[in-house]
Amino acid sequence: EAKVYMTLIKLGERGVSEISKHSGIHRRNVYDAVRRLLNKGLVFEIISSKESLYGAVDPEKLRELLAEKQNQLELAMPELSDIYKQHNSDYGTFVFEGYQGMKNIWRLMLDSKSKVYTLGGKGHWFDQNLADENQIFLKGIKKQKIKFQILFDHQTLALLPQVKEYYKGTGEYRILPADYDTSCTIHIFGEYVVIYNGVGYGKLDPNSSFFIIKSLGIADSYRRWFEFMWTRSKDYKK
């Protein structure tokens, strides 16, 4: 649908044959896409005896459609939230993957409004594929005054000195001993423990898996272990 619509914006009114030629879409699929676009009010039809022509309406129509969907979502949210809370358990395990998974974890952090403890930090949030969402997340943690306590891998601050500025005013950090760098990172916040596999210094493998444990008891245990390691780690300045 998007390709057909863009073709009509660029070329003006055209028949199915020309739309197919310029968009690279098979004629049969063009017919289907055009019908759907007509139903959405994004395309108009000029009927003729030879071949009907189709044209794109003003792109401002897209804003109207988006606003309609937003209104429908707002109306449905109260009921959806109630249903979700009824079946949302106090404990469980699940898996997120890749960049979308990282965004879901950020959302959990903002929702929890709790202090975040990080073990084996590597600055993978600085992956360029997450840059835009990272800035939104940073504004969120500052707005909600979420604090961080981070134990970085020994190499992290040498390879990514910018992380010091990122967490400025939002937390404190120390450095793990040189022999204890790993390929994993752990976050503890609220009732969640998140275990990352396949993260690198300043980058995130798009195929990475994140294992999430939802259990206040387990999260509290991890926090106690974290504090033990914190007291035996070095301040960066030293």
PLY file of the C-alpha trace (Angstrom):
ply
format ascii 1.0
element vertex 238
property float x
property float y
property float z
element edge 237
property int vertex1
property int vertex2
end_header
0.00 0.00 0.00
2.81 2.39 0.89
4.60 1.75 -2.41
1.42 2.28 -4.41
0.60 5.48 -2.53
4.15 6.85 -2.99
4.04 6.00 -6.69
0.82 7.99 -7.11
2.23 10.93 -5.15
5.25 11.04 -7.46
3.48 10.40 -10.79
-0.05 11.71 -10.33
-3.10 9.85 -11.67
-2.15 6.54 -13.22
-3.74 3.27 -14.25
-2.98 -0.09 -12.67
-0.53 -1.03 -15.43
1.64 2.02 -14.89
1.43 1.75 -11.11
2.62 -1.83 -11.42
5.47 -0.85 -13.74
6.81 2.01 -11.59
6.29 0.39 -8.19
7.57 -3.06 -9.13
4.42 -4.67 -7.72
2.47 -7.35 -9.58
-0.78 -6.09 -11.18
-2.95 -8.37 -9.07
-1.38 -7.03 -5.86
-1.75 -3.47 -7.13
-5.51 -4.03 -7.53
-5.74 -5.28 -3.94
-3.64 -2.42 -2.55
-5.62 0.20 -4.46
-8.93 -1.16 -3.10
-7.63 -0.98 0.44
-6.34 2.56 -0.11
-9.73 3.57 -1.54
-11.43 2.24 1.59
-9.05 4.28 3.75
-9.70 7.43 1.74
-6.06 7.75 0.67
-6.75 7.24 -3.04
-9.50 8.46 -5.39
-10.69 6.81 -8.60
-11.32 8.40 -12.03
-13.61 6.05 -13.95
-13.19 5.97 -17.74
-14.24 3.67 -20.57
-10.67 2.50 -21.20
-8.94 2.13 -17.86
-9.76 3.65 -14.51
-7.12 5.99 -13.16
-6.15 6.38 -9.51
-4.64 9.33 -7.69
-3.31 10.01 -4.21
-5.16 12.40 -1.91
-3.34 15.07 0.11
-0.85 13.44 2.53
-2.47 15.44 5.34
-5.07 12.67 5.27
-2.46 10.48 6.97
-2.56 12.76 10.02
-6.32 12.36 10.19
-6.05 8.56 10.07
-3.37 8.57 12.75
-5.48 10.82 14.99
-8.48 8.51 14.56
-6.40 5.47 15.58
-4.99 7.38 18.57
-8.51 8.28 19.70
-9.65 4.66 19.35
-6.65 3.51 21.38
-7.33 6.02 24.17
-10.94 4.85 24.40
-9.84 1.20 24.61
-6.94 1.67 27.07
-8.91 1.63 30.36
-10.51 -1.73 29.55
-7.25 -3.18 28.22
-5.38 -2.09 31.36
-8.01 -3.65 33.63
-7.83 -6.96 31.76
-4.02 -6.92 31.85
-3.90 -6.29 35.62
-6.31 -9.17 36.29
-3.95 -11.68 34.68
-0.60 -10.03 35.44
1.20 -12.37 37.86
3.53 -11.23 40.64
6.18 -13.59 39.30
7.24 -15.24 36.05
9.99 -15.53 33.46
10.03 -14.40 29.86
12.45 -13.50 27.05
12.94 -10.36 24.96
15.15 -10.17 21.88
17.08 -7.58 19.88
16.51 -3.83 19.67
12.76 -4.03 20.30
13.47 -6.13 23.38
15.84 -3.44 24.68
13.10 -0.82 24.23
10.69 -3.03 26.18
13.17 -3.26 29.05
13.54 0.53 29.11
9.76 0.76 29.34
9.77 -1.65 32.31
12.41 0.50 34.02
10.40 3.68 33.56
7.22 1.96 34.75
8.94 0.59 37.86
10.28 4.04 38.87
12.86 2.14 40.93
16.61 2.44 41.36
18.50 0.42 38.74
21.49 -1.74 39.73
23.80 -2.82 36.91
26.39 -5.59 37.12
28.92 -5.94 34.31
27.92 -2.72 32.53
29.32 -2.39 29.01
27.55 0.68 27.62
25.56 -1.34 25.08
22.80 1.27 25.37
25.05 3.47 23.22
24.46 1.30 20.15
23.71 3.70 17.27
20.64 1.67 16.33
19.10 2.73 19.65
20.20 6.38 19.59
16.78 8.02 19.20
15.02 5.80 21.72
17.96 6.20 24.11
17.48 9.97 24.22
13.78 9.53 24.98
14.67 7.07 27.74
17.26 9.45 29.19
14.64 12.21 29.43
12.30 9.73 31.12
14.78 8.70 33.82
15.64 12.31 34.58
11.98 13.29 34.74
11.19 10.43 37.13
14.51 10.90 38.99
15.49 7.26 38.58
18.95 6.57 40.04
21.59 4.11 38.86
24.26 2.18 40.74
26.60 0.57 38.24
29.49 -1.87 38.37
31.17 -1.50 34.99
33.42 -4.05 33.38
37.05 -3.02 33.76
37.41 -1.96 30.10
34.15 -0.05 29.70
35.09 3.47 30.78
38.39 3.30 28.88
36.59 2.32 25.66
33.48 4.49 26.23
34.40 7.53 28.34
31.10 9.20 27.33
29.14 6.96 29.69
30.40 9.10 32.59
28.50 12.08 31.21
25.42 10.02 30.42
24.90 9.02 34.05
25.98 12.37 35.48
23.46 13.41 38.11
21.54 10.12 37.88
23.79 7.72 39.73
27.16 6.42 40.84
29.50 3.78 39.45
32.53 1.67 40.25
34.83 -0.64 38.28
35.05 -4.42 38.54
38.54 -5.97 38.82
40.25 -6.63 35.50
39.93 -10.41 35.70
36.14 -10.34 36.04
34.97 -8.99 32.68
32.29 -11.21 31.07
30.03 -11.35 28.01
26.90 -10.77 30.14
25.24 -7.84 31.88
22.64 -7.92 34.67
20.10 -5.26 35.61
18.12 -5.35 38.86
15.20 -2.94 39.38
11.91 -3.15 41.23
10.74 -6.76 41.05
12.78 -7.57 37.94
16.14 -9.15 37.18
17.26 -8.86 33.54
20.14 -11.01 32.27
21.63 -9.93 28.93
23.50 -12.32 26.67
25.52 -11.21 23.64
26.21 -7.57 24.49
29.42 -5.80 23.57
31.14 -2.57 24.52
28.94 0.18 23.12
26.92 -2.16 20.93
24.09 -4.64 21.03
23.85 -7.71 18.82
20.45 -7.52 17.03
20.05 -11.22 17.83
20.74 -10.81 21.55
18.40 -12.45 24.05
17.38 -10.93 27.38
16.08 -13.21 30.11
13.69 -11.47 32.50
12.82 -12.84 35.93
9.88 -11.20 37.66
10.08 -11.96 41.36
10.54 -9.49 44.20
12.26 -12.16 46.33
14.80 -12.99 43.63
15.37 -9.30 42.83
16.03 -8.57 46.53
18.54 -11.43 46.64
20.37 -10.09 43.60
20.49 -6.62 45.21
22.17 -8.07 48.33
24.77 -9.87 46.21
25.30 -6.66 44.25
26.00 -4.71 47.44
28.59 -7.32 48.44
30.43 -6.83 45.14
30.01 -3.04 45.31
31.89 -2.83 48.62
34.76 -4.82 47.11
35.06 -2.83 43.88
37.08 0.29 43.19
35.88 3.82 42.71
36.80 5.00 39.18
38.86 7.95 40.46
41.06 5.57 42.43
0 1
1 2
2 3
3 4
4 5
5 6
6 7
7 8
8 9
9 10
10 11
11 12
12 13
13 14
14 15
15 16
16 17
17 18
18 19
19 20
20 21
21 22
22 23
23 24
24 25
25 26
26 27
27 28
28 29
29 30
30 31
31 32
32 33
33 34
34 35
35 36
36 37
37 38
38 39
39 40
40 41
41 42
42 43
43 44
44 45
45 46
46 47
47 48
48 49
49 50
50 51
51 52
52 53
53 54
54 55
55 56
56 57
57 58
58 59
59 60
60 61
61 62
62 63
63 64
64 65
65 66
66 67
67 68
68 69
69 70
70 71
71 72
72 73
73 74
74 75
75 76
76 77
77 78
78 79
79 80
80 81
81 82
82 83
83 84
84 85
85 86
86 87
87 88
88 89
89 90
90 91
91 92
92 93
93 94
94 95
95 96
96 97
97 98
98 99
99 100
100 101
101 102
102 103
103 104
104 105
105 106
106 107
107 108
108 109
109 110
110 111
111 112
112 113
113 114
114 115
115 116
116 117
117 118
118 119
119 120
120 121
121 122
122 123
123 124
124 125
125 126
126 127
127 128
128 129
129 130
130 131
131 132
132 133
133 134
134 135
135 136
136 137
137 138
138 139
139 140
140 141
141 142
142 143
143 144
144 145
145 146
146 147
147 148
148 149
149 150
150 151
151 152
152 153
153 154
154 155
155 156
156 157
157 158
158 159
159 160
160 161
161 162
162 163
163 164
164 165
165 166
166 167
167 168
168 169
169 170
170 171
171 172
172 173
173 174
174 175
175 176
176 177
177 178
178 179
179 180
180 181
181 182
182 183
183 184
184 185
185 186
186 187
187 188
188 189
189 190
190 191
191 192
192 193
193 194
194 195
195 196
196 197
197 198
198 199
199 200
200 201
201 202
202 203
203 204
204 205
205 206
206 207
207 208
208 209
209 210
210 211
211 212
212 213
213 214
214 215
215 216
216 217
217 218
218 219
219 220
220 221
221 222
222 223
223 224
224 225
225 226
226 227
227 228
228 229
229 230
230 231
231 232
232 233
233 234
234 235
235 236
236 237
